[in-house]
Amino acid sequence: MIATVSADNMVRIRQAQGTPAVRGPALHKMYHHRNTIKCAAWDPVREDNVICTASRDGMICVWDLRVGDGDGIDSRRPVAVISNAHGTGKRAKSTIASPAVRGVTSIVFPEHDSNVIISSGAFDGWVFWNSAFIFTNQPLW
């Protein structure tokens, strides 16, 4: 399978077998991010089932393609979400009172441990997350 992410805030999953299949309709369309999705990474142990996405909205979403909350290709919702994964910062000369969310620019599952998700942000370095306890929104380090 192949995942594509884009500025329309949508994750699309397609079969990767042959050129026509890639151009064909999506098997899954997943929507939860509120800003441009920057990257996606497949879990190396649960390949073709679990994928993480990261976005400029500061969220990391974990998707399990075996889990759906309805019928159809647009019914998938993330099984876990980390909001403000890399914190918030000050807005430069803004009239908006809320702090700016720091986007997540990269995400990866290390090959040696699929219980760890590593993310990086536009304003800081790497953050390590325990995928078994991702609902706590607390990084490993």
Disulfide bonds with the S-S distance in Angstrom:
none
